[in-house]
Each structure stands twice: as structure tokens, then as C-alpha cells.
């Protein structure tokens, strides 16, 4: 039991380590991912929408990159992280389309692992297509701290 607990603690520690895979202290290898798409709200381009690319972690997710949609609603976000296992990337989208509250609506898009590659730069981009933010997305919630 002690060995299993020690291994779990070690893996949790390693998965929370930051770095770019070039330092002697980094464990694992650098992996990269990119995601793109277009955001609309009721058929019109949704500009300046906040996007955050995370590595899904056991305890606290690791922010790899963030950006905003442009005036046409288009975006591309890419990032990298060192990890001993294949990273589990996700994109959080924060918006106020058809929402007047103080906070933001948030939904998450999981990025398939086949779009993850070794290295600092993504070799392929996962295109989510055109998303209408007026739609309700699975797991959508309200987020006041983003």
C-alpha cells in the first residue's frame, strides 16, 4: 500500500511540474498542441472571446496558452508542456453571448490526443469548425474567475 501511495504522489508531483523539456530538471518530453475555429453569436462573428488552452491535470489544470477570437470570430491557440505521459489538452471558451450576468458562460472542448505531438510546435491543428455560442454545450457552466 505504501509503495502504491508513494508512486501516486510521485506521479502527481511530476504531472504538476512546468517546463519546456529543455531543462535538466524537466521530466518527460515536450509535447505541443494547437486548436482553431470560428465563433459566432446568433449568426454574427463573436470577437474578443477569451480562450484558454489547458493540460488537464489530476489536481490543478496547467495553463499552456490563452488568446482571444479576432474581429471575424476566428481563433488559433497553441501551446506546449513537458509531461511523462501524453498530455490531455482541453480548450475553455468564456463568453457572454445571450447572457447578461456578471460572470461568463464557460464550456470545454476536449482535444483528441492524435493532435498532440512531441516538440515545442504543433504539427497539426485541431479545427473545431464554427461554433454558435448561443447554443447550449455539454457541461456548460458559469465562471466568475477566469
N, CA, C and O atoms as a GROMACS GRO file, in nm:
protein
  584
    1UNK      N    1   0.083  -0.119   0.000
    1UNK     CA    2   0.000   0.000   0.000
    1UNK      C    3   0.087   0.125   0.000
    1UNK      O    4   0.058   0.221  -0.071
    2UNK      N    5   0.195   0.124   0.080
    2UNK     CA    6   0.285   0.239   0.089
    2UNK      C    7   0.350   0.267  -0.047
    2UNK      O    8   0.365   0.382  -0.087
    3UNK      N    9   0.388   0.161  -0.117
    3UNK     CA   10   0.452   0.177  -0.248
    3UNK      C   11   0.354   0.240  -0.348
    3UNK      O   12   0.392   0.328  -0.424
    4UNK      N   13   0.229   0.194  -0.347
    4UNK     CA   14   0.129   0.250  -0.437
    4UNK      C   15   0.106   0.398  -0.407
    4UNK      O   16   0.096   0.479  -0.499
    5UNK      N   17   0.096   0.433  -0.279
    5UNK     CA   18   0.075   0.572  -0.239
    5UNK      C   19   0.195   0.658  -0.278
    5UNK      O   20   0.178   0.770  -0.324
    6UNK      N   21   0.315   0.605  -0.259
    6UNK     CA   22   0.436   0.679  -0.297
    6UNK      C   23   0.440   0.703  -0.447
    6UNK      O   24   0.475   0.812  -0.492
    7UNK      N   25   0.405   0.602  -0.525
    7UNK     CA   26   0.404   0.615  -0.670
    7UNK      C   27   0.300   0.718  -0.714
    7UNK      O   28   0.327   0.799  -0.802
    8UNK      N   29   0.182   0.715  -0.653
    8UNK     CA   30   0.077   0.811  -0.685
    8UNK      C   31   0.122   0.953  -0.654
    8UNK      O   32   0.099   1.044  -0.733
    9UNK      N   33   0.186   0.973  -0.540
    9UNK     CA   34   0.236   1.106  -0.502
    9UNK      C   35   0.343   1.152  -0.600
    9UNK      O   36   0.345   1.268  -0.640
   10UNK      N   37   0.433   1.061  -0.639
   10UNK     CA   38   0.538   1.096  -0.734
   10UNK      C   39   0.478   1.137  -0.868
   10UNK      O   40   0.520   1.238  -0.926
   11UNK      N   41   0.381   1.061  -0.918
   11UNK     CA   42   0.319   1.093  -1.046
   11UNK      C   43   0.243   1.225  -1.039
   11UNK      O   44   0.245   1.302  -1.135
   12UNK      N   45   0.176   1.252  -0.928
   12UNK     CA   46   0.107   1.380  -0.912
   12UNK      C   47   0.207   1.495  -0.912
   12UNK      O   48   0.182   1.599  -0.973
   13UNK      N   49   0.319   1.477  -0.845
   13UNK     CA   50   0.424   1.580  -0.842
   13UNK      C   51   0.479   1.604  -0.982
   13UNK      O   52   0.492   1.718  -1.025
   14UNK      N   53   0.512   1.499  -1.051
   14UNK     CA   54   0.571   1.511  -1.185
   14UNK      C   55   0.472   1.576  -1.281
   14UNK      O   56   0.513   1.658  -1.363
   15UNK      N   57   0.344   1.541  -1.272
   15UNK     CA   58   0.246   1.597  -1.365
   15UNK      C   59   0.222   1.745  -1.342
   15UNK      O   60   0.173   1.814  -1.431
   16UNK      N   61   0.256   1.795  -1.224
   16UNK     CA   62   0.238   1.937  -1.194
   16UNK      C   63   0.361   2.020  -1.226
   16UNK      O   64   0.357   2.142  -1.214
   17UNK      N   65   0.470   1.957  -1.265
   17UNK     CA   66   0.592   2.031  -1.296
   17UNK      C   67   0.577   2.105  -1.427
   17UNK      O   68   0.521   2.052  -1.523
   18UNK      N   69   0.628   2.230  -1.429
   18UNK     CA   70   0.623   2.310  -1.550
   18UNK      C   71   0.757   2.303  -1.619
   18UNK      O   72   0.857   2.263  -1.558
   19UNK      N   73   0.760   2.341  -1.744
   19UNK     CA   74   0.886   2.346  -1.816
   19UNK      C   75   0.866   2.325  -1.963
   19UNK      O   76   0.755   2.299  -2.010
   20UNK      N   77   0.976   2.336  -2.036
   20UNK     CA   78   0.966   2.321  -2.180
   20UNK      C   79   1.042   2.200  -2.231
   20UNK      O   80   1.059   2.184  -2.352
   21UNK      N   81   1.086   2.115  -2.141
   21UNK     CA   82   1.151   1.993  -2.184
   21UNK      C   83   1.298   2.009  -2.214
   21UNK      O   84   1.364   1.913  -2.252
   22UNK      N   85   1.352   2.131  -2.199
   22UNK     CA   86   1.492   2.154  -2.230
   22UNK      C   87   1.578   2.163  -2.106
   22UNK      O   88   1.700   2.153  -2.116
   23UNK      N   89   1.519   2.183  -1.990
   23UNK     CA   90   1.595   2.192  -1.866
   23UNK      C   91   1.634   2.054  -1.817
   23UNK      O   92   1.563   1.955  -1.840
   24UNK      N   93   1.747   2.048  -1.748
   24UNK     CA   94   1.791   1.922  -1.690
   24UNK      C   95   1.690   1.871  -1.588
   24UNK      O   96   1.675   1.750  -1.572
   25UNK      N   97   1.620   1.962  -1.521
   25UNK     CA   98   1.528   1.924  -1.415
   25UNK      C   99   1.392   1.877  -1.468
   25UNK      O  100   1.314   1.820  -1.392
   26UNK      N  101   1.364   1.899  -1.596
   26UNK     CA  102   1.236   1.856  -1.651
   26UNK      C  103   1.233   1.704  -1.665
   26UNK      O  104   1.332   1.640  -1.699
   27UNK      N  105   1.116   1.649  -1.637
   27UNK     CA  106   1.096   1.506  -1.651
   27UNK      C  107   0.995   1.486  -1.762
   27UNK      O  108   0.893   1.555  -1.766
   28UNK      N  109   1.021   1.394  -1.852
   28UNK     CA  110   0.930   1.369  -1.962
   28UNK      C  111   0.980   1.436  -2.088
   28UNK      O  112   1.099   1.463  -2.102
   29UNK      N  113   0.887   1.462  -2.182
   29UNK     CA  114   0.925   1.526  -2.307
   29UNK      C  115   0.824   1.635  -2.338
   29UNK      O  116   0.709   1.630  -2.295
   30UNK      N  117   0.870   1.733  -2.414
   30UNK     CA  118   0.784   1.844  -2.453
   30UNK      C  119   0.686   1.796  -2.559
   30UNK      O  120   0.723   1.729  -2.655
   31UNK      N  121   0.560   1.833  -2.540
   31UNK     CA  122   0.453   1.797  -2.631
   31UNK      C  123   0.375   1.923  -2.667
   31UNK      O  124   0.358   2.011  -2.583
   32UNK      N  125   0.329   1.931  -2.789
   32UNK     CA  126   0.259   2.051  -2.837
   32UNK      C  127   0.123   2.016  -2.895
   32UNK      O  128   0.098   1.903  -2.938
   33UNK      N  129   0.035   2.116  -2.895
   33UNK     CA  130  -0.099   2.100  -2.949
   33UNK      C  131  -0.147   2.237  -2.998
   33UNK      O  132  -0.105   2.340  -2.945
   34UNK      N  133  -0.235   2.238  -3.098
   34UNK     CA  134  -0.295   2.362  -3.148
   34UNK      C  135  -0.442   2.336  -3.180
   34UNK      O  136  -0.480   2.227  -3.221
   35UNK      N  137  -0.523   2.439  -3.160
   35UNK     CA  138  -0.666   2.430  -3.189
   35UNK      C  139  -0.710   2.560  -3.255
   35UNK      O  140  -0.664   2.668  -3.220
   36UNK      N  141  -0.801   2.548  -3.352
   36UNK     CA  142  -0.852   2.666  -3.422
   36UNK      C  143  -1.001   2.651  -3.446
   36UNK      O  144  -1.057   2.543  -3.428
   37UNK      N  145  -1.064   2.760  -3.487
   37UNK     CA  146  -1.205   2.756  -3.519
   37UNK      C  147  -1.260   2.895  -3.538
   37UNK      O  148  -1.186   2.993  -3.547
   38UNK      N  149  -1.392   2.902  -3.545
   38UNK     CA  150  -1.462   3.029  -3.562
   38UNK      C  151  -1.579   3.031  -3.465
   38UNK      O  152  -1.650   2.931  -3.450
   39UNK      N  153  -1.599   3.145  -3.398
   39UNK     CA  154  -1.706   3.160  -3.300
   39UNK      C  155  -1.807   3.262  -3.350
   39UNK      O  156  -1.772   3.369  -3.399
   40UNK      N  157  -1.935   3.227  -3.336
   40UNK     CA  158  -2.042   3.319  -3.372
   40UNK      C  159  -2.139   3.330  -3.255
   40UNK      O  160  -2.143   3.244  -3.166
   41UNK      N  161  -2.217   3.437  -3.257
   41UNK     CA  162  -2.325   3.454  -3.159
   41UNK      C  163  -2.447   3.495  -3.240
   41UNK      O  164  -2.453   3.606  -3.292
   42UNK      N  165  -2.544   3.407  -3.249
   42UNK     CA  166  -2.665   3.432  -3.327
   42UNK      C  167  -2.634   3.468  -3.472
   42UNK      O  168  -2.695   3.557  -3.529
   43UNK      N  169  -2.537   3.397  -3.530
   43UNK     CA  170  -2.504   3.416  -3.671
   43UNK      C  171  -2.405   3.527  -3.701
   43UNK      O  172  -2.366   3.544  -3.816
   44UNK      N  173  -2.364   3.605  -3.600
   44UNK     CA  174  -2.267   3.713  -3.621
   44UNK      C  175  -2.134   3.674  -3.558
   44UNK      O  176  -2.131   3.601  -3.460
   45UNK      N  177  -2.025   3.723  -3.616
   45UNK     CA  178  -1.892   3.693  -3.564
   45UNK      C  179  -1.882   3.733  -3.417
   45UNK      O  180  -1.923   3.843  -3.379
   46UNK      N  181  -1.829   3.644  -3.335
   46UNK     CA  182  -1.811   3.671  -3.192
   46UNK      C  183  -1.664   3.708  -3.170
   46UNK      O  184  -1.578   3.620  -3.166
   47UNK      N  185  -1.637   3.837  -3.157
   47UNK     CA  186  -1.499   3.882  -3.142
   47UNK      C  187  -1.461   3.896  -2.995
   47UNK      O  188  -1.547   3.907  -2.908
   48UNK      N  189  -1.332   3.894  -2.971
   48UNK     CA  190  -1.274   3.915  -2.838
   48UNK      C  191  -1.323   3.813  -2.734
   48UNK      O  192  -1.337   3.847  -2.616
   49UNK      N  193  -1.349   3.692  -2.777
   49UNK     CA  194  -1.391   3.585  -2.685
   49UNK      C  195  -1.265   3.524  -2.624
   49UNK      O  196  -1.172   3.488  -2.696
   50UNK      N  197  -1.264   3.512  -2.492
   50UNK     CA  198  -1.146   3.458  -2.422
   50UNK      C  199  -1.139   3.307  -2.438
   50UNK      O  200  -1.238   3.236  -2.421
   51UNK      N  201  -1.018   3.258  -2.470
   51UNK     CA  202  -0.992   3.116  -2.490
   51UNK      C  203  -0.869   3.077  -2.409
   51UNK      O  204  -0.768   3.149  -2.411
   52UNK      N  205  -0.876   2.966  -2.337
   52UNK     CA  206  -0.762   2.919  -2.259
   52UNK      C  207  -0.738   2.772  -2.289
   52UNK      O  208  -0.828   2.689  -2.281
   53UNK      N  209  -0.613   2.742  -2.325
   53UNK     CA  210  -0.571   2.605  -2.356
   53UNK      C  211  -0.504   2.546  -2.233
   53UNK      O  212  -0.404   2.598  -2.185
   54UNK      N  213  -0.561   2.438  -2.182
   54UNK     CA  214  -0.512   2.374  -2.060
   54UNK      C  215  -0.466   2.232  -2.086
   54UNK      O  216  -0.511   2.166  -2.181
   55UNK      N  217  -0.375   2.185  -2.001
   55UNK     CA  218  -0.341   2.043  -1.989
   55UNK      C  219  -0.420   1.996  -1.869
   55UNK      O  220  -0.401   2.046  -1.758
   56UNK      N  221  -0.509   1.902  -1.889
   56UNK     CA  222  -0.595   1.852  -1.782
   56UNK      C  223  -0.510   1.773  -1.683
   56UNK      O  224  -0.453   1.670  -1.719
   57UNK      N  225  -0.502   1.819  -1.560
   57UNK     CA  226  -0.420   1.756  -1.456
   57UNK      C  227  -0.508   1.694  -1.348
   57UNK      O  228  -0.628   1.721  -1.341
   58UNK      N  229  -0.447   1.612  -1.264
   58UNK     CA  230  -0.518   1.545  -1.156
   58UNK      C  231  -0.566   1.647  -1.052
   58UNK      O  232  -0.680   1.641  -1.008
   59UNK      N  233  -0.478   1.740  -1.014
   59UNK     CA  234  -0.511   1.835  -0.907
   59UNK      C  235  -0.549   1.972  -0.963
   59UNK      O  236  -0.662   2.016  -0.947
   60UNK      N  237  -0.456   2.038  -1.029
   60UNK     CA  238  -0.480   2.171  -1.085
   60UNK      C  239  -0.440   2.169  -1.232
   60UNK      O  240  -0.328   2.130  -1.266
   61UNK      N  241  -0.530   2.210  -1.319
   61UNK     CA  242  -0.500   2.214  -1.462
   61UNK      C  243  -0.388   2.313  -1.490
   61UNK      O  244  -0.375   2.415  -1.422
   62UNK      N  245  -0.306   2.281  -1.591
   62UNK     CA  246  -0.191   2.364  -1.627
   62UNK      C  247  -0.226   2.448  -1.750
   62UNK      O  248  -0.258   2.394  -1.856
   63UNK      N  249  -0.221   2.582  -1.735
   63UNK     CA  250  -0.247   2.671  -1.847
   63UNK      C  251  -0.129   2.667  -1.943
   63UNK      O  252  -0.017   2.698  -1.905
   64UNK      N  253  -0.154   2.629  -2.068
   64UNK     CA  254  -0.048   2.624  -2.169
   64UNK      C  255  -0.047   2.749  -2.256
   64UNK      O  256   0.060   2.793  -2.299
   65UNK      N  257  -0.164   2.808  -2.281
   65UNK     CA  258  -0.172   2.928  -2.365
   65UNK      C  259  -0.311   2.988  -2.352
   65UNK      O  260  -0.406   2.921  -2.312
   66UNK      N  261  -0.321   3.115  -2.388
   66UNK     CA  262  -0.452   3.178  -2.394
   66UNK      C  263  -0.455   3.279  -2.508
   66UNK      O  264  -0.351   3.325  -2.554
   67UNK      N  265  -0.574   3.311  -2.552
   67UNK     CA  266  -0.590   3.405  -2.661
   67UNK      C  267  -0.734   3.451  -2.670
   67UNK      O  268  -0.816   3.421  -2.583
   68UNK      N  269  -0.764   3.526  -2.776
   68UNK     CA  270  -0.899   3.578  -2.800
   68UNK      C  271  -0.933   3.561  -2.947
   68UNK      O  272  -0.845   3.555  -3.033
   69UNK      N  273  -1.061   3.553  -2.975
   69UNK     CA  274  -1.104   3.548  -3.114
   69UNK      C  275  -1.086   3.687  -3.176
   69UNK      O  276  -1.093   3.788  -3.107
   70UNK      N  277  -1.062   3.690  -3.308
   70UNK     CA  278  -1.042   3.817  -3.377
   70UNK      C  279  -1.177   3.878  -3.418
   70UNK      O  280  -1.282   3.826  -3.380
   71UNK      N  281  -1.174   3.986  -3.494
   71UNK     CA  282  -1.297   4.056  -3.533
   71UNK      C  283  -1.388   3.971  -3.621
   71UNK      O  284  -1.507   4.000  -3.633
   72UNK      N  285  -1.334   3.866  -3.683
   72UNK     CA  286  -1.414   3.773  -3.763
   72UNK      C  287  -1.462   3.653  -3.682
   72UNK      O  288  -1.529   3.565  -3.735
   73UNK      N  289  -1.428   3.650  -3.553
   73UNK     CA  290  -1.464   3.538  -3.467
   73UNK      C  291  -1.367   3.422  -3.477
   73UNK      O  292  -1.388   3.318  -3.414
   74UNK      N  293  -1.261   3.437  -3.556
   74UNK     CA  294  -1.166   3.327  -3.577
   74UNK      C  295  -1.058   3.327  -3.469
   74UNK      O  296  -1.023   3.431  -3.414
   75UNK      N  297  -1.006   3.208  -3.441
   75UNK     CA  298  -0.901   3.197  -3.340
   75UNK      C  299  -0.808   3.081  -3.373
   75UNK      O  300  -0.844   2.988  -3.445
   76UNK      N  301  -0.689   3.089  -3.318
   76UNK     CA  302  -0.595   2.977  -3.316
   76UNK      C  303  -0.513   2.992  -3.189
   76UNK      O  304  -0.453   3.097  -3.164
   77UNK      N  305  -0.511   2.886  -3.109
   77UNK     CA  306  -0.436   2.885  -2.984
   77UNK      C  307  -0.347   2.762  -2.985
   77UNK      O  308  -0.393   2.652  -3.019
   78UNK      N  309  -0.221   2.778  -2.949
   78UNK     CA  310  -0.130   2.663  -2.943
   78UNK      C  311  -0.043   2.675  -2.820
   78UNK      O  312  -0.016   2.785  -2.772
   79UNK      N  313   0.001   2.561  -2.769
   79UNK     CA  314   0.087   2.560  -2.652
   79UNK      C  315   0.160   2.429  -2.640
   79UNK      O  316   0.136   2.335  -2.715
   80UNK      N  317   0.250   2.424  -2.541
   80UNK     CA  318   0.327   2.302  -2.518
   80UNK      C  319   0.354   2.285  -2.370
   80UNK      O  320   0.345   2.379  -2.292
   81UNK      N  321   0.387   2.161  -2.333
   81UNK     CA  322   0.415   2.127  -2.194
   81UNK      C  323   0.497   2.000  -2.190
   81UNK      O  324   0.482   1.912  -2.274
   82UNK      N  325   0.586   1.991  -2.089
   82UNK     CA  326   0.662   1.868  -2.067
   82UNK      C  327   0.583   1.777  -1.975
   82UNK      O  328   0.527   1.822  -1.874
   83UNK      N  329   0.579   1.650  -2.010
   83UNK     CA  330   0.500   1.554  -1.934
   83UNK      C  331   0.556   1.415  -1.961
   83UNK      O  332   0.608   1.388  -2.069
   84UNK      N  333   0.545   1.325  -1.861
   84UNK     CA  334   0.594   1.189  -1.882
   84UNK      C  335   0.493   1.102  -1.956
   84UNK      O  336   0.529   1.000  -2.013
   85UNK      N  337   0.367   1.143  -1.953
   85UNK     CA  338   0.263   1.072  -2.029
   85UNK      C  339   0.209   1.169  -2.133
   85UNK      O  340   0.238   1.288  -2.129
   86UNK      N  341   0.130   1.119  -2.226
   86UNK     CA  342   0.071   1.206  -2.328
   86UNK      C  343  -0.020   1.309  -2.262
   86UNK      O  344  -0.104   1.274  -2.178
   87UNK      N  345  -0.003   1.436  -2.299
   87UNK     CA  346  -0.086   1.540  -2.240
   87UNK      C  347  -0.232   1.521  -2.279
   87UNK      O  348  -0.263   1.460  -2.382
   88UNK      N  349  -0.320   1.574  -2.196
   88UNK     CA  350  -0.465   1.564  -2.215
   88UNK      C  351  -0.519   1.706  -2.231
   88UNK      O  352  -0.570   1.764  -2.135
   89UNK      N  353  -0.508   1.764  -2.353
   89UNK     CA  354  -0.542   1.905  -2.370
   89UNK      C  355  -0.692   1.932  -2.381
   89UNK      O  356  -0.770   1.849  -2.426
   90UNK      N  357  -0.728   2.053  -2.338
   90UNK     CA  358  -0.866   2.099  -2.350
   90UNK      C  359  -0.865   2.250  -2.370
   90UNK      O  360  -0.773   2.319  -2.327
   91UNK      N  361  -0.968   2.300  -2.436
   91UNK     CA  362  -0.983   2.442  -2.460
   91UNK      C  363  -1.107   2.490  -2.387
   91UNK      O  364  -1.216   2.437  -2.408
   92UNK      N  365  -1.090   2.589  -2.299
   92UNK     CA  366  -1.203   2.651  -2.232
   92UNK      C  367  -1.242   2.777  -2.309
   92UNK      O  368  -1.156   2.857  -2.346
   93UNK      N  369  -1.371   2.794  -2.332
   93UNK     CA  370  -1.425   2.911  -2.402
   93UNK      C  371  -1.511   2.988  -2.303
   93UNK      O  372  -1.601   2.932  -2.240
   94UNK      N  373  -1.483   3.119  -2.288
   94UNK     CA  374  -1.555   3.206  -2.193
   94UNK      C  375  -1.627   3.314  -2.273
   94UNK      O  376  -1.563   3.388  -2.348
   95UNK      N  377  -1.760   3.324  -2.259
   95UNK     CA  378  -1.835   3.419  -2.342
   95UNK      C  379  -1.958   3.473  -2.269
   95UNK      O  380  -1.995   3.425  -2.162
   96UNK      N  381  -2.019   3.575  -2.331
   96UNK     CA  382  -2.142   3.635  -2.278
   96UNK      C  383  -2.252   3.641  -2.384
   96UNK      O  384  -2.342   3.724  -2.375
   97UNK      N  385  -2.245   3.554  -2.482
   97UNK     CA  386  -2.347   3.551  -2.587
   97UNK      C  387  -2.483   3.516  -2.524
   97UNK      O  388  -2.496   3.413  -2.458
   98UNK      N  389  -2.581   3.601  -2.544
   98UNK     CA  390  -2.716   3.583  -2.488
   98UNK      C  391  -2.714   3.567  -2.336
   98UNK      O  392  -2.798   3.497  -2.279
   99UNK      N  393  -2.619   3.632  -2.270
   99UNK     CA  394  -2.606   3.621  -2.125
   99UNK      C  395  -2.570   3.758  -2.069
   99UNK      O  396  -2.473   3.820  -2.113
  100UNK      N  397  -2.648   3.806  -1.973
  100UNK     CA  398  -2.626   3.938  -1.915
  100UNK      C  399  -2.573   3.935  -1.773
  100UNK      O  400  -2.564   4.040  -1.709
  101UNK      N  401  -2.537   3.820  -1.721
  101UNK     CA  402  -2.488   3.809  -1.584
  101UNK      C  403  -2.352   3.875  -1.566
  101UNK      O  404  -2.289   3.918  -1.662
  102UNK      N  405  -2.308   3.882  -1.441
  102UNK     CA  406  -2.179   3.942  -1.408
  102UNK      C  407  -2.063   3.853  -1.452
  102UNK      O  408  -1.955   3.903  -1.484
  103UNK      N  409  -2.085   3.725  -1.453
  103UNK     CA  410  -1.979   3.629  -1.485
  103UNK      C  411  -1.984   3.593  -1.633
  103UNK      O  412  -2.046   3.664  -1.712
  104UNK      N  413  -1.920   3.484  -1.670
  104UNK     CA  414  -1.915   3.438  -1.808
  104UNK      C  415  -1.971   3.297  -1.818
  104UNK      O  416  -1.964   3.219  -1.723
  105UNK      N  417  -2.025   3.264  -1.933
  105UNK     CA  418  -2.059   3.126  -1.964
  105UNK      C  419  -1.928   3.058  -2.005
  105UNK      O  420  -1.844   3.119  -2.070
  106UNK      N  421  -1.911   2.933  -1.966
  106UNK     CA  422  -1.789   2.860  -1.998
  106UNK      C  423  -1.825   2.720  -2.044
  106UNK      O  424  -1.910   2.653  -1.984
  107UNK      N  425  -1.759   2.676  -2.150
  107UNK     CA  426  -1.768   2.536  -2.189
  107UNK      C  427  -1.630   2.490  -2.233
  107UNK      O  428  -1.543   2.570  -2.267
  108UNK      N  429  -1.613   2.359  -2.233
  108UNK     CA  430  -1.483   2.299  -2.260
  108UNK      C  431  -1.489   2.210  -2.383
  108UNK      O  432  -1.585   2.136  -2.403
  109UNK      N  433  -1.385   2.220  -2.464
  109UNK     CA  434  -1.370   2.132  -2.581
  109UNK      C  435  -1.247   2.045  -2.557
  109UNK      O  436  -1.136   2.097  -2.542
  110UNK      N  437  -1.267   1.915  -2.553
  110UNK     CA  438  -1.154   1.823  -2.537
  110UNK      C  439  -1.087   1.805  -2.673
  110UNK      O  440  -1.154   1.786  -2.774
  111UNK      N  441  -0.955   1.810  -2.673
  111UNK     CA  442  -0.880   1.796  -2.797
  111UNK      C  443  -0.828   1.653  -2.807
  111UNK      O  444  -0.761   1.605  -2.716
  112UNK      N  445  -0.858   1.584  -2.917
  112UNK     CA  446  -0.814   1.445  -2.932
  112UNK      C  447  -0.662   1.431  -2.921
  112UNK      O  448  -0.587   1.518  -2.968
  113UNK      N  449  -0.619   1.323  -2.860
  113UNK     CA  450  -0.475   1.301  -2.839
  113UNK      C  451  -0.398   1.284  -2.969
  113UNK      O  452  -0.276   1.301  -2.971
  114UNK      N  453  -0.468   1.249  -3.081
  114UNK     CA  454  -0.394   1.235  -3.207
  114UNK      C  455  -0.342   1.370  -3.257
  114UNK      O  456  -0.261   1.373  -3.350
  115UNK      N  457  -0.387   1.480  -3.198
  115UNK     CA  458  -0.339   1.613  -3.237
  115UNK      C  459  -0.223   1.660  -3.149
  115UNK      O  460  -0.176   1.773  -3.162
  116UNK      N  461  -0.178   1.574  -3.059
  116UNK     CA  462  -0.063   1.604  -2.973
  116UNK      C  463   0.061   1.542  -3.037
  116UNK      O  464   0.057   1.427  -3.081
  117UNK      N  465   0.170   1.618  -3.043
  117UNK     CA  466   0.295   1.565  -3.096
  117UNK      C  467   0.411   1.605  -3.005
  117UNK      O  468   0.402   1.701  -2.928
  118UNK      N  469   0.520   1.530  -3.016
  118UNK     CA  470   0.641   1.566  -2.943
  118UNK      C  471   0.702   1.690  -3.008
  118UNK      O  472   0.697   1.706  -3.130
  119UNK      N  473   0.759   1.778  -2.924
  119UNK     CA  474   0.821   1.901  -2.974
  119UNK      C  475   0.752   2.023  -2.918
  119UNK      O  476   0.648   2.014  -2.853
  120UNK      N  477   0.812   2.139  -2.945
  120UNK     CA  478   0.759   2.266  -2.894
  120UNK      C  479   0.650   2.326  -2.982
  120UNK      O  480   0.573   2.410  -2.936
  121UNK      N  481   0.644   2.283  -3.109
  121UNK     CA  482   0.548   2.338  -3.204
  121UNK      C  483   0.451   2.229  -3.250
  121UNK      O  484   0.492   2.116  -3.277
  122UNK      N  485   0.323   2.264  -3.257
  122UNK     CA  486   0.223   2.169  -3.305
  122UNK      C  487   0.240   2.143  -3.454
  122UNK      O  488   0.259   2.237  -3.532
  123UNK      N  489   0.235   2.017  -3.492
  123UNK     CA  490   0.248   1.979  -3.633
  123UNK      C  491   0.114   1.983  -3.705
  123UNK      O  492   0.109   2.003  -3.827
  124UNK      N  493   0.005   1.964  -3.630
  124UNK     CA  494  -0.130   1.967  -3.686
  124UNK      C  495  -0.217   2.055  -3.597
  124UNK      O  496  -0.186   2.075  -3.479
  125UNK      N  497  -0.324   2.106  -3.653
  125UNK     CA  498  -0.417   2.189  -3.576
  125UNK      C  499  -0.553   2.123  -3.574
  125UNK      O  500  -0.606   2.083  -3.678
  126UNK      N  501  -0.610   2.111  -3.455
  126UNK     CA  502  -0.745   2.057  -3.440
  126UNK      C  503  -0.844   2.170  -3.470
  126UNK      O  504  -0.850   2.268  -3.397
  127UNK      N  505  -0.920   2.156  -3.577
  127UNK     CA  506  -1.018   2.257  -3.618
  127UNK      C  507  -1.155   2.220  -3.562
  127UNK      O  508  -1.211   2.117  -3.600
  128UNK      N  509  -1.207   2.304  -3.473
  128UNK     CA  510  -1.338   2.275  -3.412
  128UNK      C  511  -1.453   2.320  -3.502
  128UNK      O  512  -1.569   2.296  -3.471
  129UNK      N  513  -1.419   2.386  -3.614
  129UNK     CA  514  -1.523   2.435  -3.705
  129UNK      C  515  -1.584   2.564  -3.653
  129UNK      O  516  -1.520   2.639  -3.579
  130UNK      N  517  -1.709   2.591  -3.693
  130UNK     CA  518  -1.780   2.711  -3.649
  130UNK      C  519  -1.874   2.674  -3.536
  130UNK      O  520  -1.957   2.584  -3.549
  131UNK      N  521  -1.859   2.744  -3.424
  131UNK     CA  522  -1.942   2.718  -3.306
  131UNK      C  523  -2.030   2.839  -3.279
  131UNK      O  524  -1.980   2.951  -3.268
  132UNK      N  525  -2.161   2.816  -3.266
  132UNK     CA  526  -2.253   2.923  -3.230
  132UNK      C  527  -2.264   2.927  -3.078
  132UNK      O  528  -2.317   2.834  -3.017
  133UNK      N  529  -2.214   3.033  -3.018
  133UNK     CA  530  -2.213   3.044  -2.872
  133UNK      C  531  -2.353   3.056  -2.813
  133UNK      O  532  -2.370   3.042  -2.692
  134UNK      N  533  -2.454   3.081  -2.896
  134UNK     CA  534  -2.592   3.086  -2.848
  134UNK      C  535  -2.642   2.947  -2.811
  134UNK      O  536  -2.740   2.933  -2.737
  135UNK      N  537  -2.577   2.844  -2.863
  135UNK     CA  538  -2.615   2.706  -2.831
  135UNK      C  539  -2.575   2.671  -2.689
  135UNK      O  540  -2.486   2.734  -2.631
  136UNK      N  541  -2.641   2.572  -2.633
  136UNK     CA  542  -2.604   2.518  -2.502
  136UNK      C  543  -2.510   2.401  -2.528
  136UNK      O  544  -2.541   2.312  -2.607
  137UNK      N  545  -2.393   2.401  -2.461
  137UNK     CA  546  -2.294   2.296  -2.482
  137UNK      C  547  -2.288   2.204  -2.360
  137UNK      O  548  -2.310   2.249  -2.248
  138UNK      N  549  -2.258   2.076  -2.382
  138UNK     CA  550  -2.248   1.982  -2.270
  138UNK      C  551  -2.149   2.032  -2.165
  138UNK      O  552  -2.038   2.075  -2.199
  139UNK      N  553  -2.188   2.028  -2.041
  139UNK     CA  554  -2.101   2.071  -1.932
  139UNK      C  555  -2.087   2.221  -1.917
  139UNK      O  556  -2.007   2.268  -1.837
  140UNK      N  557  -2.164   2.298  -1.994
  140UNK     CA  558  -2.155   2.444  -1.986
  140UNK      C  559  -2.189   2.490  -1.844
  140UNK      O  560  -2.281   2.439  -1.781
  141UNK      N  561  -2.113   2.589  -1.797
  141UNK     CA  562  -2.134   2.639  -1.662
  141UNK      C  563  -2.111   2.790  -1.661
  141UNK      O  564  -2.084   2.851  -1.764
  142UNK      N  565  -2.122   2.849  -1.543
  142UNK     CA  566  -2.093   2.991  -1.524
  142UNK      C  567  -1.961   3.001  -1.451
  142UNK      O  568  -1.936   2.927  -1.356
  143UNK      N  569  -1.875   3.093  -1.495
  143UNK     CA  570  -1.742   3.108  -1.437
  143UNK      C  571  -1.716   3.256  -1.409
  143UNK      O  572  -1.720   3.339  -1.499
  144UNK      N  573  -1.689   3.287  -1.283
  144UNK     CA  574  -1.662   3.426  -1.244
  144UNK      C  575  -1.513   3.453  -1.229
  144UNK      O  576  -1.472   3.570  -1.224
  145UNK      N  577  -1.431   3.350  -1.222
  145UNK     CA  578  -1.286   3.367  -1.205
  145UNK      C  579  -1.219   3.297  -1.321
  145UNK      O  580  -1.198   3.176  -1.318
  146UNK      N  581  -1.185   3.372  -1.422
  146UNK     CA  582  -1.119   3.311  -1.537
  146UNK      C  583  -1.006   3.400  -1.581
  146UNK      O  584  -0.936   3.369  -1.677
   0.00000   0.00000   0.00000
